[in-house]
């Protein structure tokens, strides 16, 4: 056990399965306790996600922890998520520790040495505790995955080492939640069961009183306290998404209901990354964001095709070609449509992507690789070992409209179209590239569409007479407020705070 020098309390939310809503529960608890006047911080020992955020201290963490920090009213820092795995293939991932890339690991390699990262995880946790009154910790996956128990730093391994009490979260929407709670109790070791102080049931629709007998039964079978049932939170789709498990719901909520909506098509790459770049566009009532699944053609009536970020850009470029989306994109351009590339999508728009050091290497680290791009921008990209992580402010070249975002990428991009940049940055640099036709543009800036003025200007060029639009950033904070109030009404937060130690 660790001995903390801080008086801060801590409590951990673990799930009975993946996608149980842990991230949003933690975000809601962060906002609820912050509104009570507590200094609250989020923490996730180990995360796996290709949606990441750049922190003020120059590192990267999971997108969910950045949202949770926002719920607390503070800037995200790397201590909030000391270990981040970013999947690159079926068996491998990029490893980020304390905000910095430490190379690439296979699933088996990481399983063998992940316990060696525990000291760094605990050190980050202690530093975070020294800054606040309450740390709310989020687990990963489920503690019932006994095949992952050896060397665990994500769930019970961390809770045991840090002596943090746990509450379990179950998703009733998927069905079988009673068996999941009781089954988790059955497979845990006695010492782990003792750390769990209760459970909450998430995503309940209808009359909550109808579930009371089930809560009573679970309490009797486990000895854990039922701490509340969280009713369905309709506005969850308004908040940034963390990982691909939510892509189905993402696609379902992006359909504009206005008359003659602006249609934006987004090919779904196998290793799509930072797809929350599209959330602000989805918030617009007159914008229809279409996620184009493998096997589907890019809609011929699209106004814009956006190529999103990718964690394995060469592999996803090949996937794009295998789906004949390159043919669809060329046809789209011939019809006068716009094409926007964001980060990895920007690299794909060029003439060539080279990987001389095998940073991706077709899934084999150290094996050089290259692929011809789509040829829509006169630029080329060389993937390098130095990763750019930076928060950015600037202005659009043509309009002077301010923008803000962040860079998070490997690679250097150069070529003639870089001389017609999309943005001028505050530090004097030029960012992005545009084709002479004005139809093709690319940038390394993630989050650029979250700037309301820029997004509104961009969309107004597509529909004559369009004025105004959604206030995206304000809506995120309003939704966090509503989520905090929702959990305040559904859960006994006094009991949760009393459980924390």
Protein Blocks (a to p, Z undefined) as FASTA:
>chain_A
ZZdfbfbdcdddddfbehiommmmmmmmmmmmmmnopacddddfbacdfbdcddfkopac
dfklmmmmmmnopacdfklombccddfbfkbccddeehiaebjcdfklmmmmmmmmmmmm
mmmmmmmmmmmmbdcdddehjfklmmlmgopaklmmmmmmnopacdddddfkngoklmmm
mmmmmmpcfklmmmpgbdcdehiahjfklmmmmmmmmmmmnopacfbdcdddfklmmpcc
fblmlmmmmmmmmpcfbehiadddddddfkbghklmmmmmmmpmkbccddddehiacdfk
bfbdcddddfblmlmmmmmmmnommmmmmmmmmnopacddehjlmmmmmmbdcdfkomnn
nopahiacddddehlaccdddddfbdcddddddddfklopacddddddedddedjklmmc
fbdcfkopaedjddfklpaccdfbehklmpmklmmmmmmmmpghiagjddfklmmmmmmm
mmmmmmmmmpcfklmmmmpZZ
